Amino acid sequence: MTAESNLLELLQQPSVVVAPRLLGAVVRHRTAEGTVGVRLTELEAYMGPADSPAPDPGSHSYRGQTPRNTSMFGPAGHFYVYFTYGMHYCANLVCSPAGTSSGCLMRAGEVVEGHELARSRRTAARKDRELAQGPARLASALAMDLSHNGHWALGGDFIIELGQAVEPDDILTGPRVGLSGPGGSADYPWRFWIAADPTVSRYKPAVVRKRPAVP
């Protein structure tokens, strides 16, 4: 088996299985400017209604297929990229067979190749550990945007190398970030990260905003 076929076989599984296995993998994006490689240190799993042990209200596919999330319903091995807060892009790796809409959000990583190019894309970063410390920062360091939504992730401009699996004792899990309500609770400990890695994003529980009372 080739490295690409091994990775594709892994991605056929549900995201809660895939996410911890992707820790330590290196994602490289080759552009006209050069290549940036990011070693993944934190991911979040999102399950689709077809393969989830329980409904996943945190997933973009929770209410079914829409023009925005169509790529998430596609076959494994593609990216699902979305635009959020009117300014940021976030990138997911699609998992499981087509139609199940399972994916892994690439939350944080360490730039291991193309540091100067990554710094030019992330001018606000004060330290190298901040270059891809968070999903929007990671996407920015890799120069990912909506043009990569549905893009093949395992060849061509992108290459993903699994590398050596992180030891189970070095993998921590917890609630996903920025989700209010059930999807962000301890019932969904589907955020996976490498223990003590300085590039892991800072955990901030979602703030539940209540509408002001109508006088």
ABEGO torsion letter per residue (X at the ends): XBAAAAAAAAAABBAAAAAAAABGBBBBBBBAAEBBBBBBABBBBBBBAAABABBBAABAAAAEBBAAAAAAABBBGBBBBBBBGGABBBBBBBBEBBGAGBBBBBABBBBABGAAAAAAABAABABAAAAABEAAAAAAAAGBBAAABGBBAAEEABBBBAEBBBBAAABBBBBBBGBBEAAABAABBABBBBBGBAABBBBBBBBBBBBBBBX
